[in-house]
């Protein structure tokens, strides 16, 4: 007899609520009022897109970085509160972030 059966015997009138453990897409990230700065640089001759100014926790950085990398099918990482995406994808990243509800500011050409 497992714990669920034991509890159902102790409380026969209780109807468990369906649990929704997975967060929805809107709950997945920390939303902030300040804009995220999206800029382009070249590092060792290769183009990269940097996202600065995001103030979420480490799990928020991981989730946002993962979703951006999957959307663009490229590599990337986050370190020292900066998300680095390989390649020049400023327009697509800005569209994605605006769609999610973030304020985004483009810096540079």
C-alpha positions, -999 to +999 in steps of 0.1 A: +000+000+000+015+033-010+011+067+005-016+078-019-038+048-009-032+054+028-042+090+025-073+081+005-083+057+034-077+084+060-095+111+041-122+094+019-140+127+010-109+145-003-106+150-040-071+160-051-066+190-073-048+184-106-013+198-101+003+220-128+040+217-119+053+230-152+053+268-154+036+284-183+056+303-208+047+336-192+058+324-158+091+310-170+111+342-169+115+371-145+098+401-161+114+435-155+105+470-164+140+481-174+149+474-210+173+446-220+202+460-240+208+441-273+241+448-289+265+434-315+302+428-312+330+409-329+351+387-307+382+371-322+368+380-356+335+363-351+301+380-347+282+377-313+250+392-300+251+403-263+221+408-241+228+430-210+207+445-183+186+414-174+182+412-136+167+377-132+180+348-111+204+322-125+175+298-134+159+327-154+192+333-172+194+296-180+158+293-193+161+325-214+195+314-229+182+279-236+151+292-254+171+317-275+196+291-285+168+267-295+150+294-314+180+303-334+197+269-335+231+284-325+254+282-295+256+306-267+261+310-230+257+333-201+283+346-177+285+377-154+249+387-161+254+388-199+238+364-224+261+357-254+246+343-286+269+333-314+261+352-346+243+385-354+207+378-346+197+411-331+164+415-350+151+379-343+161+381-306+144+415-302+113+402-319+113+371-296+118+392-264+091+417-274+067+388-280+074+375-245+067+410-230+102+424-224+113+459-232+143+458-255+167+485-266+190+481-296+225+496-291+249+501-320+245+499-358 
